[in-house]
Amino acid sequence: MFIVLERNRRLLVGPAEVGRRLRQFIKKRKKELKERSLKELKLYREHQLEQERRKSEILYRGFPGS
């Protein structure tokens, strides 16, 4: 038997439902974290490429007649 209570407009439900919601939440959170880390990795790589480009520009500027 599951008891459903109304509190803060959210349903408090029995153990099976709690477990299911918890698993869903964990799954969702994992996905969000994965997406975020991929985004950060992409930004980091772009930053590295930009640094390399600037470095090579500075190097080429240093040589006369290039």
N, CA, C and O atoms as a CHARMM CRD file, in Angstrom:
* protein
*
  264
    1    1 MET  N      0.83900  -1.19700   0.00000 PROA 1      0.00000
    2    1 MET  CA     0.00000   0.00000   0.00000 PROA 1      0.00000
    3    1 MET  C      0.87400   1.24600   0.00000 PROA 1      0.00000
    4    1 MET  O      1.80600   1.36000   0.79500 PROA 1      0.00000
    5    2 PHE  N      0.57100   2.16500  -0.88400 PROA 2      0.00000
    6    2 PHE  CA     1.33300   3.39800  -0.96700 PROA 2      0.00000
    7    2 PHE  C      0.48200   4.57600  -0.54100 PROA 2      0.00000
    8    2 PHE  O     -0.68500   4.69800  -0.91100 PROA 2      0.00000
    9    3 ILE  N      1.10000   5.43800   0.24900 PROA 3      0.00000
   10    3 ILE  CA     0.38700   6.62500   0.72400 PROA 3      0.00000
   11    3 ILE  C      0.83600   7.80800  -0.13000 PROA 3      0.00000
   12    3 ILE  O      2.03200   8.05500  -0.28700 PROA 3      0.00000
   13    4 VAL  N     -0.12400   8.52500  -0.67000 PROA 4      0.00000
   14    4 VAL  CA     0.19400   9.69800  -1.47900 PROA 4      0.00000
   15    4 VAL  C     -0.25300  10.94300  -0.72500 PROA 4      0.00000
   16    4 VAL  O     -1.43000  11.09300  -0.39800 PROA 4      0.00000
   17    5 LEU  N      0.68800  11.82500  -0.45400 PROA 5      0.00000
   18    5 LEU  CA     0.39700  13.05400   0.27400 PROA 5      0.00000
   19    5 LEU  C      0.69100  14.26100  -0.58900 PROA 5      0.00000
   20    5 LEU  O      1.57700  14.22400  -1.44300 PROA 5      0.00000
   21    6 GLU  N     -0.04200  15.31700  -0.37100 PROA 6      0.00000
   22    6 GLU  CA     0.19400  16.56800  -1.09300 PROA 6      0.00000
   23    6 GLU  C      0.99600  17.49400  -0.17200 PROA 6      0.00000
   24    6 GLU  O      0.55000  17.84300   0.92100 PROA 6      0.00000
   25    7 ARG  N      2.19900  17.88900  -0.64200 PROA 7      0.00000
   26    7 ARG  CA     2.99800  18.82000   0.14400 PROA 7      0.00000
   27    7 ARG  C      3.78600  19.70500  -0.81300 PROA 7      0.00000
   28    7 ARG  O      4.50800  19.20800  -1.67800 PROA 7      0.00000
   29    8 ASN  N      3.64700  20.99100  -0.65600 PROA 8      0.00000
   30    8 ASN  CA     4.29500  21.95400  -1.54200 PROA 8      0.00000
   31    8 ASN  C      3.96800  21.66500  -3.01000 PROA 8      0.00000
   32    8 ASN  O      4.81600  21.82800  -3.88700 PROA 8      0.00000
   33    9 ARG  N      2.76500  21.24700  -3.25800 PROA 9      0.00000
   34    9 ARG  CA     2.26000  20.91500  -4.59600 PROA 9      0.00000
   35    9 ARG  C      3.03700  19.80100  -5.27300 PROA 9      0.00000
   36    9 ARG  O      2.93100  19.62200  -6.48600 PROA 9      0.00000
   37   10 ARG  N      3.81200  19.05300  -4.51000 PROA 10     0.00000
   38   10 ARG  CA     4.52100  17.90000  -5.08100 PROA 10     0.00000
   39   10 ARG  C      3.99100  16.65400  -4.39800 PROA 10     0.00000
   40   10 ARG  O      3.68800  16.66200  -3.20500 PROA 10     0.00000
   41   11 LEU  N      3.88600  15.60100  -5.15700 PROA 11     0.00000
   42   11 LEU  CA     3.36800  14.36200  -4.58300 PROA 11     0.00000
   43   11 LEU  C      4.48000  13.57900  -3.89700 PROA 11     0.00000
   44   11 LEU  O      5.54500  13.33100  -4.46300 PROA 11     0.00000
   45   12 LEU  N      4.19300  13.20300  -2.66900 PROA 12     0.00000
   46   12 LEU  CA     5.09500  12.29400  -1.96900 PROA 12     0.00000
   47   12 LEU  C      4.50000  10.90500  -2.15500 PROA 12     0.00000
   48   12 LEU  O      3.33100  10.67800  -1.84500 PROA 12     0.00000
   49   13 VAL  N      5.29000   9.99400  -2.65300 PROA 13     0.00000
   50   13 VAL  CA     4.74100   8.69000  -3.02000 PROA 13     0.00000
   51   13 VAL  C      5.47800   7.54400  -2.33900 PROA 13     0.00000
   52   13 VAL  O      6.45100   7.75200  -1.61500 PROA 13     0.00000
   53   14 GLY  N      5.00200   6.35800  -2.58100 PROA 14     0.00000
   54   14 GLY  CA     5.56300   5.16200  -1.95200 PROA 14     0.00000
   55   14 GLY  C      6.95600   4.80100  -2.44100 PROA 14     0.00000
   56   14 GLY  O      7.46900   5.39400  -3.39000 PROA 14     0.00000
   57   15 PRO  N      7.55700   3.82600  -1.78500 PROA 15     0.00000
   58   15 PRO  CA     8.94700   3.40900  -2.01300 PROA 15     0.00000
   59   15 PRO  C      9.28200   3.04800  -3.46400 PROA 15     0.00000
   60   15 PRO  O     10.34800   3.41800  -3.95600 PROA 15     0.00000
   61   16 ALA  N      8.39500   2.33600  -4.15200 PROA 16     0.00000
   62   16 ALA  CA     8.67100   1.92500  -5.53000 PROA 16     0.00000
   63   16 ALA  C      8.80000   3.15200  -6.43200 PROA 16     0.00000
   64   16 ALA  O      9.72100   3.25000  -7.24300 PROA 16     0.00000
   65   17 GLU  N      7.86200   4.08000  -6.27500 PROA 17     0.00000
   66   17 GLU  CA     7.86300   5.30000  -7.07800 PROA 17     0.00000
   67   17 GLU  C      9.08300   6.15800  -6.74400 PROA 17     0.00000
   68   17 GLU  O      9.68800   6.75600  -7.63300 PROA 17     0.00000
   69   18 VAL  N      9.44100   6.21600  -5.46300 PROA 18     0.00000
   70   18 VAL  CA    10.60500   6.98800  -5.04100 PROA 18     0.00000
   71   18 VAL  C     11.86000   6.43100  -5.71500 PROA 18     0.00000
   72   18 VAL  O     12.67900   7.18800  -6.23600 PROA 18     0.00000
   73   19 GLY  N     12.00300   5.11800  -5.70200 PROA 19     0.00000
   74   19 GLY  CA    13.15200   4.47100  -6.33200 PROA 19     0.00000
   75   19 GLY  C     13.21200   4.76700  -7.81200 PROA 19     0.00000
   76   19 GLY  O     14.27700   5.04900  -8.36000 PROA 19     0.00000
   77   20 ARG  N     12.05700   4.70200  -8.45500 PROA 20     0.00000
   78   20 ARG  CA    11.98300   4.94600  -9.89400 PROA 20     0.00000
   79   20 ARG  C     12.37300   6.38400 -10.21200 PROA 20     0.00000
   80   20 ARG  O     13.15700   6.64000 -11.12600 PROA 20     0.00000
   81   21 ARG  N     11.81400   7.32300  -9.44200 PROA 21     0.00000
   82   21 ARG  CA    12.13700   8.74200  -9.66200 PROA 21     0.00000
   83   21 ARG  C     13.60600   9.02800  -9.40100 PROA 21     0.00000
   84   21 ARG  O     14.23500   9.81800 -10.10500 PROA 21     0.00000
   85   22 LEU  N     14.14100   8.37500  -8.37600 PROA 22     0.00000
   86   22 LEU  CA    15.55000   8.56100  -8.03800 PROA 22     0.00000
   87   22 LEU  C     16.43500   8.08200  -9.18400 PROA 22     0.00000
   88   22 LEU  O     17.38900   8.76200  -9.56400 PROA 22     0.00000
   89   23 ARG  N     16.11900   6.91600  -9.73100 PROA 23     0.00000
   90   23 ARG  CA    16.89700   6.39200 -10.85700 PROA 23     0.00000
   91   23 ARG  C     16.79900   7.31200 -12.07100 PROA 23     0.00000
   92   23 ARG  O     17.78900   7.54700 -12.76400 PROA 23     0.00000
   93   24 GLN  N     15.58700   7.83400 -12.32200 PROA 24     0.00000
   94   24 GLN  CA    15.39900   8.76400 -13.43600 PROA 24     0.00000
   95   24 GLN  C     16.24000  10.02700 -13.23100 PROA 24     0.00000
   96   24 GLN  O     16.88500  10.52200 -14.15400 PROA 24     0.00000
   97   25 PHE  N     16.21300  10.53200 -11.99400 PROA 25     0.00000
   98   25 PHE  CA    16.95300  11.74500 -11.67000 PROA 25     0.00000
   99   25 PHE  C     18.44900  11.52800 -11.87500 PROA 25     0.00000
  100   25 PHE  O     19.13000  12.36800 -12.46200 PROA 25     0.00000
  101   26 ILE  N     18.95900  10.39000 -11.38500 PROA 26     0.00000
  102   26 ILE  CA    20.38300  10.08000 -11.50400 PROA 26     0.00000
  103   26 ILE  C     20.77900   9.98600 -12.97700 PROA 26     0.00000
  104   26 ILE  O     21.82100  10.49500 -13.38800 PROA 26     0.00000
  105   27 LYS  N     19.93200   9.32900 -13.75500 PROA 27     0.00000
  106   27 LYS  CA    20.17300   9.16600 -15.18400 PROA 27     0.00000
  107   27 LYS  C     20.24200  10.53100 -15.87500 PROA 27     0.00000
  108   27 LYS  O     21.14000  10.80100 -16.67300 PROA 27     0.00000
  109   28 LYS  N     19.25700  11.38800 -15.53900 PROA 28     0.00000
  110   28 LYS  CA    19.18400  12.72700 -16.11400 PROA 28     0.00000
  111   28 LYS  C     20.41800  13.54000 -15.72500 PROA 28     0.00000
  112   28 LYS  O     21.02200  14.21300 -16.56000 PROA 28     0.00000
  113   29 ARG  N     20.78200  13.46700 -14.44800 PROA 29     0.00000
  114   29 ARG  CA    21.92800  14.22100 -13.92400 PROA 29     0.00000
  115   29 ARG  C     23.21600  13.77900 -14.61200 PROA 29     0.00000
  116   29 ARG  O     24.04500  14.60600 -14.99100 PROA 29     0.00000
  117   30 LYS  N     23.37300  12.45400 -14.76900 PROA 30     0.00000
  118   30 LYS  CA    24.55400  11.90000 -15.42400 PROA 30     0.00000
  119   30 LYS  C     24.66800  12.44500 -16.83500 PROA 30     0.00000
  120   30 LYS  O     25.74400  12.84800 -17.27900 PROA 30     0.00000
  121   31 LYS  N     23.52600  12.45200 -17.54100 PROA 31     0.00000
  122   31 LYS  CA    23.48700  12.94000 -18.92100 PROA 31     0.00000
  123   31 LYS  C     23.88900  14.40900 -18.97800 PROA 31     0.00000
  124   31 LYS  O     24.67400  14.81200 -19.83600 PROA 31     0.00000
  125   32 GLU  N     23.33600  15.21700 -18.04600 PROA 32     0.00000
  126   32 GLU  CA    23.66100  16.64300 -17.99600 PROA 32     0.00000
  127   32 GLU  C     25.14600  16.86500 -17.75900 PROA 32     0.00000
  128   32 GLU  O     25.77300  17.70000 -18.41100 PROA 32     0.00000
  129   33 LEU  N     25.70800  16.10200 -16.80800 PROA 33     0.00000
  130   33 LEU  CA    27.12200  16.24800 -16.48900 PROA 33     0.00000
  131   33 LEU  C     27.99300  15.86900 -17.68000 PROA 33     0.00000
  132   33 LEU  O     28.99500  16.52500 -17.96200 PROA 33     0.00000
  133   34 LYS  N     27.59900  14.79500 -18.38000 PROA 34     0.00000
  134   34 LYS  CA    28.34700  14.34000 -19.54900 PROA 34     0.00000
  135   34 LYS  C     28.32600  15.41500 -20.63200 PROA 34     0.00000
  136   34 LYS  O     29.35900  15.73000 -21.22200 PROA 34     0.00000
  137   35 GLU  N     27.13400  15.98000 -20.89300 PROA 35     0.00000
  138   35 GLU  CA    27.00400  17.02800 -21.90300 PROA 35     0.00000
  139   35 GLU  C     27.84300  18.24400 -21.53200 PROA 35     0.00000
  140   35 GLU  O     28.50100  18.84600 -22.38100 PROA 35     0.00000
  141   36 ARG  N     27.80700  18.59600 -20.23300 PROA 36     0.00000
  142   36 ARG  CA    28.56200  19.75300 -19.77000 PROA 36     0.00000
  143   36 ARG  C     30.05900  19.53200 -19.93500 PROA 36     0.00000
  144   36 ARG  O     30.77900  20.42700 -20.38000 PROA 36     0.00000
  145   37 SER  N     30.52800  18.33600 -19.57600 PROA 37     0.00000
  146   37 SER  CA    31.96300  18.07400 -19.67500 PROA 37     0.00000
  147   37 SER  C     32.41000  18.05400 -21.13500 PROA 37     0.00000
  148   37 SER  O     33.51800  18.48900 -21.44800 PROA 37     0.00000
  149   38 LEU  N     31.54700  17.54800 -22.04000 PROA 38     0.00000
  150   38 LEU  CA    31.87400  17.55900 -23.46300 PROA 38     0.00000
  151   38 LEU  C     31.97000  18.99600 -23.97900 PROA 38     0.00000
  152   38 LEU  O     32.85400  19.33000 -24.76800 PROA 38     0.00000
  153   39 LYS  N     31.03900  19.84100 -23.51600 PROA 39     0.00000
  154   39 LYS  CA    31.02800  21.24700 -23.90400 PROA 39     0.00000
  155   39 LYS  C     32.30900  21.94200 -23.42300 PROA 39     0.00000
  156   39 LYS  O     32.93500  22.69900 -24.16600 PROA 39     0.00000
  157   40 GLU  N     32.68500  21.67000 -22.16100 PROA 40     0.00000
  158   40 GLU  CA    33.88600  22.27200 -21.59300 PROA 40     0.00000
  159   40 GLU  C     35.13300  21.80700 -22.33100 PROA 40     0.00000
  160   40 GLU  O     36.05500  22.58800 -22.56600 PROA 40     0.00000
  161   41 LEU  N     35.15300  20.51700 -22.69500 PROA 41     0.00000
  162   41 LEU  CA    36.28300  19.96300 -23.42700 PROA 41     0.00000
  163   41 LEU  C     36.42000  20.64500 -24.78400 PROA 41     0.00000
  164   41 LEU  O     37.52500  20.96300 -25.22300 PROA 41     0.00000
  165   42 LYS  N     35.28000  20.86500 -25.44400 PROA 42     0.00000
  166   42 LYS  CA    35.27000  21.53600 -26.74100 PROA 42     0.00000
  167   42 LYS  C     35.82300  22.95700 -26.61100 PROA 42     0.00000
  168   42 LYS  O     36.64800  23.38700 -27.41700 PROA 42     0.00000
  169   43 LEU  N     35.35700  23.68300 -25.58200 PROA 43     0.00000
  170   43 LEU  CA    35.83300  25.04700 -25.34900 PROA 43     0.00000
  171   43 LEU  C     37.33200  25.05600 -25.07900 PROA 43     0.00000
  172   43 LEU  O     38.05500  25.92300 -25.57000 PROA 43     0.00000
  173   44 TYR  N     37.79200  24.08700 -24.29500 PROA 44     0.00000
  174   44 TYR  CA    39.21200  23.98000 -23.96000 PROA 44     0.00000
  175   44 TYR  C     40.03600  23.75900 -25.22700 PROA 44     0.00000
  176   44 TYR  O     41.06500  24.40400 -25.43100 PROA 44     0.00000
  177   45 ARG  N     39.56600  22.83100 -26.08500 PROA 45     0.00000
  178   45 ARG  CA    40.28200  22.55600 -27.34000 PROA 45     0.00000
  179   45 ARG  C     40.33500  23.79900 -28.22700 PROA 45     0.00000
  180   45 ARG  O     41.37100  24.10100 -28.81900 PROA 45     0.00000
  181   46 GLU  N     39.20400  24.52400 -28.31800 PROA 46     0.00000
  182   46 GLU  CA    39.16200  25.75000 -29.12300 PROA 46     0.00000
  183   46 GLU  C     40.16800  26.76600 -28.58800 PROA 46     0.00000
  184   46 GLU  O     40.85900  27.44000 -29.35200 PROA 46     0.00000
  185   47 HSD  N     40.23500  26.86100 -27.26600 PROA 47     0.00000
  186   47 HSD  CA    41.16100  27.77600 -26.61300 PROA 47     0.00000
  187   47 HSD  C     42.60700  27.39700 -26.95300 PROA 47     0.00000
  188   47 HSD  O     43.42500  28.26000 -27.27200 PROA 47     0.00000
  189   48 GLN  N     42.91400  26.08000 -26.88000 PROA 48     0.00000
  190   48 GLN  CA    44.26000  25.59400 -27.19100 PROA 48     0.00000
  191   48 GLN  C     44.62900  25.94300 -28.63500 PROA 48     0.00000
  192   48 GLN  O     45.73500  26.41400 -28.90100 PROA 48     0.00000
  193   49 LEU  N     43.68900  25.70700 -29.57300 PROA 49     0.00000
  194   49 LEU  CA    43.93500  26.01600 -30.98400 PROA 49     0.00000
  195   49 LEU  C     44.21600  27.50500 -31.17300 PROA 49     0.00000
  196   49 LEU  O     45.11500  27.88900 -31.92100 PROA 49     0.00000
  197   50 GLU  N     43.43600  28.33400 -30.48800 PROA 50     0.00000
  198   50 GLU  CA    43.60500  29.79000 -30.55800 PROA 50     0.00000
  199   50 GLU  C     45.00000  30.18300 -30.06100 PROA 50     0.00000
  200   50 GLU  O     45.67200  31.01900 -30.66600 PROA 50     0.00000
  201   51 GLN  N     45.42300  29.57000 -28.95400 PROA 51     0.00000
  202   51 GLN  CA    46.74600  29.86000 -28.39400 PROA 51     0.00000
  203   51 GLN  C     47.83700  29.48300 -29.39900 PROA 51     0.00000
  204   51 GLN  O     48.77900  30.24600 -29.61600 PROA 51     0.00000
  205   52 GLU  N     47.70300  28.30100 -30.00800 PROA 52     0.00000
  206   52 GLU  CA    48.68300  27.84400 -31.00000 PROA 52     0.00000
  207   52 GLU  C     48.75200  28.82100 -32.17800 PROA 52     0.00000
  208   52 GLU  O     49.83600  29.17400 -32.64200 PROA 52     0.00000
  209   53 ARG  N     47.57200  29.25400 -32.65600 PROA 53     0.00000
  210   53 ARG  CA    47.50300  30.16400 -33.78900 PROA 53     0.00000
  211   53 ARG  C     48.21400  31.47700 -33.46700 PROA 53     0.00000
  212   53 ARG  O     48.99200  31.98800 -34.27300 PROA 53     0.00000
  213   54 ARG  N     47.93900  32.01200 -32.28300 PROA 54     0.00000
  214   54 ARG  CA    48.58200  33.26800 -31.86800 PROA 54     0.00000
  215   54 ARG  C     50.09300  33.10700 -31.77700 PROA 54     0.00000
  216   54 ARG  O     50.85600  33.98000 -32.19000 PROA 54     0.00000
  217   55 LYS  N     50.50500  31.96800 -31.22600 PROA 55     0.00000
  218   55 LYS  CA    51.92500  31.70400 -31.05400 PROA 55     0.00000
  219   55 LYS  C     52.61800  31.68500 -32.41400 PROA 55     0.00000
  220   55 LYS  O     53.68400  32.27600 -32.58700 PROA 55     0.00000
  221   56 SER  N     51.99500  30.99400 -33.38400 PROA 56     0.00000
  222   56 SER  CA    52.60600  30.90100 -34.71300 PROA 56     0.00000
  223   56 SER  C     52.61500  32.27100 -35.40500 PROA 56     0.00000
  224   56 SER  O     53.56700  32.59700 -36.11300 PROA 56     0.00000
  225   57 GLU  N     51.55600  33.07900 -35.20400 PROA 57     0.00000
  226   57 GLU  CA    51.52900  34.43200 -35.78000 PROA 57     0.00000
  227   57 GLU  C     52.69100  35.25800 -35.25500 PROA 57     0.00000
  228   57 GLU  O     53.37000  35.94800 -36.01700 PROA 57     0.00000
  229   58 ILE  N     52.91400  35.18600 -33.96200 PROA 58     0.00000
  230   58 ILE  CA    53.99600  35.94300 -33.32400 PROA 58     0.00000
  231   58 ILE  C     55.35000  35.48000 -33.85200 PROA 58     0.00000
  232   58 ILE  O     56.23200  36.29400 -34.12500 PROA 58     0.00000
  233   59 LEU  N     55.50500  34.16100 -33.99500 PROA 59     0.00000
  234   59 LEU  CA    56.76000  33.61500 -34.50300 PROA 59     0.00000
  235   59 LEU  C     57.03400  34.10000 -35.92500 PROA 59     0.00000
  236   59 LEU  O     58.14800  34.51900 -36.23900 PROA 59     0.00000
  237   60 TYR  N     56.00500  34.04100 -36.79100 PROA 60     0.00000
  238   60 TYR  CA    56.19900  34.45600 -38.18300 PROA 60     0.00000
  239   60 TYR  C     56.47400  35.95300 -38.29500 PROA 60     0.00000
  240   60 TYR  O     57.22600  36.38500 -39.16900 PROA 60     0.00000
  241   61 ARG  N     55.87400  36.73500 -37.42100 PROA 61     0.00000
  242   61 ARG  CA    56.07900  38.17500 -37.42700 PROA 61     0.00000
  243   61 ARG  C     57.53600  38.52700 -37.14300 PROA 61     0.00000
  244   61 ARG  O     58.05700  39.54200 -37.60500 PROA 61     0.00000
  245   62 GLY  N     58.17400  37.65300 -36.36700 PROA 62     0.00000
  246   62 GLY  CA    59.55700  37.90100 -35.95400 PROA 62     0.00000
  247   62 GLY  C     60.57600  37.78400 -37.07500 PROA 62     0.00000
  248   62 GLY  O     61.68400  38.30900 -36.96200 PROA 62     0.00000
  249   63 PHE  N     60.20800  37.09200 -38.17200 PROA 63     0.00000
  250   63 PHE  CA    61.17400  36.89000 -39.25400 PROA 63     0.00000
  251   63 PHE  C     60.98700  37.91700 -40.36200 PROA 63     0.00000
  252   63 PHE  O     59.88300  38.05400 -40.88900 PROA 63     0.00000
  253   64 PRO  N     62.03600  38.64000 -40.72500 PROA 64     0.00000
  254   64 PRO  CA    61.92900  39.62700 -41.79700 PROA 64     0.00000
  255   64 PRO  C     61.74800  38.93300 -43.15100 PROA 64     0.00000
  256   64 PRO  O     62.30900  37.86500 -43.39200 PROA 64     0.00000
  257   65 GLY  N     60.97100  39.54400 -44.01400 PROA 65     0.00000
  258   65 GLY  CA    60.77600  39.01900 -45.36100 PROA 65     0.00000
  259   65 GLY  C     59.84000  37.81600 -45.42500 PROA 65     0.00000
  260   65 GLY  O     59.77300  37.14900 -46.45800 PROA 65     0.00000
  261   66 SER  N     59.11300  37.52100 -44.33600 PROA 66     0.00000
  262   66 SER  CA    58.19900  36.37700 -44.37900 PROA 66     0.00000
  263   66 SER  C     56.77400  36.85800 -44.55000 PROA 66     0.00000
  264   66 SER  O     55.85100  36.04500 -44.60900 PROA 66     0.00000
